[in-house]
Amino acid sequence: MPFSPERTDLIKARIVERLASGHSNEWEESFLNNMAVRFNRYGTKTRLSDAQFKTLHRVLKLNREGQVKSLNPQTDHSGRATAPRAPRPYRPKARPMSIARAVTAPKRAVRRAERQVMLPIVLVLGFFALVGSLFDSASSGSSTYRPQEKPTPQASSAEIVYVTGSRVNQRVGPSTSTDVMGVLTKGTQVQAVGQQRNWTKIVSTLGTGWISSNLLSSRSAVVAVSPSLGRALRASDVRVIDGDTVDIRGQDANVRLVGFNAPETWRPSCNAELEVGQRATARLGQLVRSAGTIEFRRVACSCRAGTEGTDQCNFGRRCGSLFVDGVDVGEILMGEGLAVAYRCGRTSCPPRPQAWCR
């Protein structure tokens, strides 16, 4: 049956709250992620089986607030809500007695009686064994070393971030080869609960998944006016493409940052270049998101006169320098071994250095 908009929003909010709390086991987390994908995709038209419906309310504890009946209303042929039908009493069908069943019936009765007697005994013995182990742990805890487990991130320690891309895929794992859970629009608020390379683990209305770190921003930067743009430049205005190329809102093309060269991530010459290129891309995105001030200065490309802005000059890209907190990002990347110096002349550039493939 269809869900009302209010109940759909309530279920989505409860799913996000439950996943962010970190108290769900692996099965519950998988189940809630599946439910989040369904409700995000179908909204009020989401359909669930009776088992899924009961499990969802049990995990989210909605039945304690009297929400079970209102979340799955029944309607008549005209679309009006009607009272739910009373469940039919269960009447087991009588099985015809056969010779084989008559012979084995005493054995089945004995086994049934053994189970009824042994189960309480096993439970009692297990209880006393648990109490004894707890007592032994308490008495020997001062002399036994037990490594502490790393705590699971809770909702209170999660960082609030925002989606910067217009339509961003949330994926099951930290890779473009994993399945897409759904699409998040620009400005969507999510919770960042972990990070792996240049991917961030988030909790959204779709559930727990992964998004490229370059497409997230904390929006916490106190921005400055960029002379080339004449306006304040925010972290969400800068989209990192690779270690030396960015897309800046207001520019008619991508911008090649000058003065340095970062490893290629598109058609790299070797695996080592790809690995360092991914690190440089992630580091540049981190510098932009954590900056106190961001400034962009456009410069003329080193091309023949009249060719800038065409495919004959720098593949149609513009040129410029990007500064975070007053420091050129190229200087930071070169200082960390993620880029090398690359100086061009007035109308041409030298061959691209191959510092990572030897």
PLY file of the C-alpha trace (Angstrom):
ply
format ascii 1.0
element vertex 358
property float x
property float y
property float z
element edge 357
property int vertex1
property int vertex2
end_header
0.00 0.00 0.00
1.21 3.60 -0.59
2.64 5.58 2.30
1.58 9.13 3.17
4.19 11.90 2.67
4.37 12.45 6.43
5.06 8.78 7.14
7.59 8.58 4.30
9.54 11.56 5.72
9.31 10.04 9.23
10.72 6.70 8.06
13.58 8.39 6.14
14.50 10.48 9.17
14.41 7.46 11.50
16.61 5.45 9.10
19.25 8.22 8.96
19.14 8.61 12.74
19.50 4.86 13.32
22.41 4.47 10.86
24.22 7.53 12.22
23.92 6.26 15.80
26.30 3.37 15.04
24.23 0.96 17.21
23.05 -1.24 14.33
24.61 -4.61 13.64
25.71 -5.62 10.13
22.37 -7.21 9.25
20.35 -4.23 10.45
22.64 -1.79 8.65
22.26 -3.74 5.39
18.48 -3.92 5.82
18.15 -0.17 6.61
20.37 0.75 3.63
18.05 -1.31 1.39
14.98 0.40 2.87
16.58 3.85 2.42
17.22 3.14 -1.27
13.60 2.03 -1.75
12.02 5.02 0.01
14.34 7.45 -1.74
13.53 5.93 -5.15
9.79 5.36 -4.82
8.80 7.80 -2.05
5.16 7.47 -1.03
4.67 4.66 -3.57
7.08 2.34 -1.77
5.71 -1.18 -1.37
6.85 -3.61 1.29
6.02 -7.19 2.12
4.43 -7.95 5.50
7.76 -9.31 6.79
9.68 -6.23 5.61
7.00 -3.96 7.08
7.16 -5.63 10.52
10.97 -5.76 10.53
11.23 -2.04 9.63
8.99 -1.05 12.54
10.80 -3.36 14.93
14.26 -2.01 14.03
13.14 1.64 14.08
10.98 1.07 17.20
8.06 2.92 15.61
5.53 0.52 17.18
6.33 2.00 20.58
4.95 5.33 19.38
1.81 3.88 17.85
2.94 4.31 14.29
2.43 0.77 12.96
-1.20 1.14 11.84
-0.81 4.66 10.42
2.24 3.82 8.30
0.49 1.19 6.15
-3.05 2.47 5.60
-5.60 0.49 3.59
-7.81 2.20 1.04
-10.96 1.18 -0.80
-11.53 1.34 -4.57
-12.22 5.11 -4.38
-8.91 5.87 -2.61
-10.44 6.64 0.81
-8.84 5.20 3.93
-10.70 2.32 5.51
-10.30 0.42 8.73
-7.85 -2.48 8.51
-9.40 -5.90 8.22
-9.22 -8.16 11.22
-6.79 -11.02 10.66
-8.36 -14.38 10.04
-7.75 -16.93 12.79
-5.23 -19.58 11.86
-6.73 -23.02 11.49
-4.17 -25.72 10.83
-5.21 -28.25 8.26
-5.57 -31.75 9.52
-3.08 -34.11 7.94
-4.31 -37.56 7.12
-2.77 -40.24 9.31
-0.56 -42.66 7.43
1.08 -45.89 8.54
4.56 -44.30 8.44
3.42 -41.36 10.58
1.73 -43.68 13.03
4.94 -45.69 13.42
7.21 -42.66 13.90
4.79 -40.66 16.08
6.12 -42.08 19.42
9.71 -41.26 18.43
8.75 -37.69 17.48
6.93 -37.27 20.78
10.02 -38.43 22.72
12.31 -36.02 20.84
9.85 -33.16 21.41
9.78 -33.89 25.13
13.59 -34.04 25.27
13.83 -30.62 23.63
11.33 -29.14 26.06
13.34 -30.48 29.02
16.87 -29.84 27.71
16.33 -26.25 26.56
15.75 -24.80 30.07
18.72 -26.81 31.38
21.01 -25.46 28.66
19.84 -21.89 29.33
20.49 -22.21 33.07
23.96 -23.69 32.54
24.79 -20.94 30.04
23.70 -18.29 32.55
25.93 -19.66 35.30
28.86 -19.98 32.86
28.43 -16.32 31.85
28.32 -15.17 35.47
31.43 -17.20 36.24
33.36 -15.76 33.29
32.42 -12.22 34.31
33.62 -12.89 37.85
36.94 -14.29 36.56
37.40 -11.26 34.29
36.78 -8.87 37.17
39.23 -10.66 39.46
42.04 -10.88 36.87
41.44 -7.66 34.96
44.27 -5.83 36.70
46.90 -8.26 35.46
45.61 -9.10 31.96
46.15 -6.76 29.03
43.29 -6.42 26.59
43.66 -4.09 23.62
40.89 -1.51 23.32
38.75 -1.56 20.24
38.46 1.53 18.15
35.06 3.10 18.89
32.50 3.33 16.13
31.86 6.94 15.06
28.69 8.29 16.64
26.34 10.86 15.22
27.62 13.48 17.70
31.18 13.19 16.30
30.16 13.12 12.62
31.06 16.14 10.50
28.30 17.96 8.64
29.24 18.48 4.98
27.40 19.54 1.84
27.22 18.20 -1.71
28.79 20.62 -4.21
28.01 18.86 -7.50
24.67 19.35 -9.27
23.89 15.61 -9.37
26.22 13.33 -7.43
26.07 9.52 -7.25
26.19 7.97 -3.79
27.80 4.55 -4.12
27.90 1.39 -2.05
31.73 1.39 -1.83
34.68 3.81 -2.29
35.01 3.22 -6.05
33.26 4.15 -9.28
32.98 0.43 -10.04
30.55 -0.14 -7.14
26.76 0.11 -7.43
24.99 3.48 -7.26
22.61 3.80 -4.31
21.00 6.99 -5.59
21.63 10.61 -6.61
22.13 13.57 -4.26
21.56 17.11 -5.48
23.69 20.18 -4.91
23.52 21.60 -1.39
22.29 18.37 0.24
23.46 18.12 3.86
25.03 14.79 4.84
27.16 13.42 7.69
30.78 12.44 7.03
31.69 9.46 9.23
34.88 8.16 7.59
37.36 8.55 4.75
39.39 6.27 2.47
41.82 7.83 0.00
39.84 10.45 -1.95
36.43 9.00 -0.95
34.30 10.00 2.05
31.89 7.69 3.87
28.61 9.52 4.50
25.19 9.02 6.01
22.33 10.53 3.99
18.65 9.86 3.32
19.86 7.08 1.01
21.63 5.33 3.89
25.34 4.79 4.50
27.49 5.05 1.37
30.46 6.73 -0.29
30.97 9.95 -2.28
34.09 11.40 -3.87
35.66 13.84 -1.41
36.07 16.40 -4.21
32.29 16.75 -4.38
31.83 17.60 -0.68
32.44 20.84 1.20
32.13 21.94 4.81
31.23 25.49 3.66
33.19 26.76 6.62
35.73 28.83 4.65
35.86 32.56 5.38
36.41 33.71 1.83
38.22 36.67 0.30
37.55 38.60 -2.89
39.50 37.24 -5.88
40.84 40.04 -8.09
40.18 38.06 -11.28
36.55 37.43 -10.35
35.62 40.55 -8.40
33.68 38.50 -5.85
34.15 36.22 -2.88
35.29 32.71 -3.76
33.93 29.87 -1.64
35.09 26.30 -1.36
31.94 25.17 -3.15
32.95 27.38 -6.13
36.06 25.26 -6.76
35.76 21.74 -8.20
39.03 19.82 -8.26
39.59 17.82 -11.47
43.14 16.64 -10.77
46.25 17.87 -8.95
46.80 20.88 -11.28
43.40 21.46 -12.94
40.26 22.96 -11.38
36.84 24.16 -12.45
36.01 27.57 -10.96
32.48 28.90 -11.02
32.31 31.95 -13.28
35.05 30.81 -15.66
34.08 29.77 -19.18
36.47 26.77 -19.14
38.54 24.63 -16.79
41.64 26.29 -15.33
45.18 24.87 -15.59
47.13 25.99 -12.52
50.55 27.31 -13.56
54.02 26.98 -12.07
53.87 23.26 -11.28
52.86 19.92 -12.77
51.01 17.14 -10.91
50.85 13.47 -12.00
48.16 12.55 -14.51
45.11 10.57 -13.41
43.64 10.35 -16.92
45.78 8.18 -19.18
48.78 8.00 -16.81
52.07 6.67 -18.15
52.45 4.11 -15.34
50.74 2.84 -12.19
53.06 4.88 -9.97
51.94 8.09 -11.69
48.28 7.15 -11.23
48.78 6.47 -7.52
50.57 9.77 -6.84
48.08 11.60 -9.07
45.16 10.37 -6.98
46.93 11.50 -3.80
47.62 14.94 -5.31
43.97 15.29 -6.36
42.73 14.37 -2.89
45.23 16.71 -1.23
44.22 19.68 -3.41
40.57 19.06 -2.55
41.45 18.97 1.15
43.34 22.26 0.89
40.34 23.96 -0.72
37.78 22.61 1.77
39.83 23.49 4.86
41.02 26.92 3.68
40.31 30.06 5.67
40.60 32.24 2.52
40.55 31.22 -1.15
41.87 33.47 -3.92
42.11 32.94 -7.67
44.29 34.97 -10.03
43.92 34.47 -13.74
47.05 34.75 -15.91
47.67 34.58 -19.65
48.45 31.13 -21.03
51.81 30.50 -22.71
50.39 30.26 -26.24
50.62 32.05 -29.55
48.68 35.30 -29.77
45.01 34.83 -30.62
44.86 31.12 -29.73
43.98 31.31 -26.03
40.60 29.77 -25.35
40.83 27.43 -28.35
41.95 23.83 -28.69
45.27 25.08 -30.07
46.15 26.55 -26.67
46.30 24.34 -23.57
43.39 22.16 -24.80
41.00 25.08 -24.50
41.67 25.63 -20.81
42.32 28.95 -19.08
45.36 29.53 -16.86
45.75 30.90 -13.36
46.99 30.50 -9.79
45.02 29.36 -6.76
45.91 30.51 -3.25
44.66 29.10 0.07
45.30 31.20 3.16
47.68 33.31 1.03
49.84 30.36 -0.17
50.01 29.05 -3.74
48.63 25.50 -3.74
51.43 24.50 -6.12
54.05 25.35 -3.50
52.26 23.11 -0.98
51.95 20.17 -3.37
55.59 20.44 -4.47
56.71 20.63 -0.84
54.86 17.37 -0.11
56.29 15.56 -3.13
52.96 15.49 -4.98
54.02 17.82 -7.82
57.15 19.19 -9.54
58.07 22.64 -10.80
56.94 23.35 -14.38
57.80 26.75 -15.88
56.57 27.81 -19.32
57.84 30.51 -21.63
55.86 33.36 -23.11
54.37 31.36 -25.98
55.26 27.72 -25.32
55.90 25.12 -22.59
58.62 22.46 -22.27
57.78 18.72 -22.45
55.79 17.44 -19.51
58.17 15.94 -16.91
58.00 12.20 -16.25
59.15 12.31 -12.64
57.05 9.35 -11.47
57.76 6.70 -14.15
61.37 5.49 -14.03
0 1
1 2
2 3
3 4
4 5
5 6
6 7
7 8
8 9
9 10
10 11
11 12
12 13
13 14
14 15
15 16
16 17
17 18
18 19
19 20
20 21
21 22
22 23
23 24
24 25
25 26
26 27
27 28
28 29
29 30
30 31
31 32
32 33
33 34
34 35
35 36
36 37
37 38
38 39
39 40
40 41
41 42
42 43
43 44
44 45
45 46
46 47
47 48
48 49
49 50
50 51
51 52
52 53
53 54
54 55
55 56
56 57
57 58
58 59
59 60
60 61
61 62
62 63
63 64
64 65
65 66
66 67
67 68
68 69
69 70
70 71
71 72
72 73
73 74
74 75
75 76
76 77
77 78
78 79
79 80
80 81
81 82
82 83
83 84
84 85
85 86
86 87
87 88
88 89
89 90
90 91
91 92
92 93
93 94
94 95
95 96
96 97
97 98
98 99
99 100
100 101
101 102
102 103
103 104
104 105
105 106
106 107
107 108
108 109
109 110
110 111
111 112
112 113
113 114
114 115
115 116
116 117
117 118
118 119
119 120
120 121
121 122
122 123
123 124
124 125
125 126
126 127
127 128
128 129
129 130
130 131
131 132
132 133
133 134
134 135
135 136
136 137
137 138
138 139
139 140
140 141
141 142
142 143
143 144
144 145
145 146
146 147
147 148
148 149
149 150
150 151
151 152
152 153
153 154
154 155
155 156
156 157
157 158
158 159
159 160
160 161
161 162
162 163
163 164
164 165
165 166
166 167
167 168
168 169
169 170
170 171
171 172
172 173
173 174
174 175
175 176
176 177
177 178
178 179
179 180
180 181
181 182
182 183
183 184
184 185
185 186
186 187
187 188
188 189
189 190
190 191
191 192
192 193
193 194
194 195
195 196
196 197
197 198
198 199
199 200
200 201
201 202
202 203
203 204
204 205
205 206
206 207
207 208
208 209
209 210
210 211
211 212
212 213
213 214
214 215
215 216
216 217
217 218
218 219
219 220
220 221
221 222
222 223
223 224
224 225
225 226
226 227
227 228
228 229
229 230
230 231
231 232
232 233
233 234
234 235
235 236
236 237
237 238
238 239
239 240
240 241
241 242
242 243
243 244
244 245
245 246
246 247
247 248
248 249
249 250
250 251
251 252
252 253
253 254
254 255
255 256
256 257
257 258
258 259
259 260
260 261
261 262
262 263
263 264
264 265
265 266
266 267
267 268
268 269
269 270
270 271
271 272
272 273
273 274
274 275
275 276
276 277
277 278
278 279
279 280
280 281
281 282
282 283
283 284
284 285
285 286
286 287
287 288
288 289
289 290
290 291
291 292
292 293
293 294
294 295
295 296
296 297
297 298
298 299
299 300
300 301
301 302
302 303
303 304
304 305
305 306
306 307
307 308
308 309
309 310
310 311
311 312
312 313
313 314
314 315
315 316
316 317
317 318
318 319
319 320
320 321
321 322
322 323
323 324
324 325
325 326
326 327
327 328
328 329
329 330
330 331
331 332
332 333
333 334
334 335
335 336
336 337
337 338
338 339
339 340
340 341
341 342
342 343
343 344
344 345
345 346
346 347
347 348
348 349
349 350
350 351
351 352
352 353
353 354
354 355
355 356
356 357
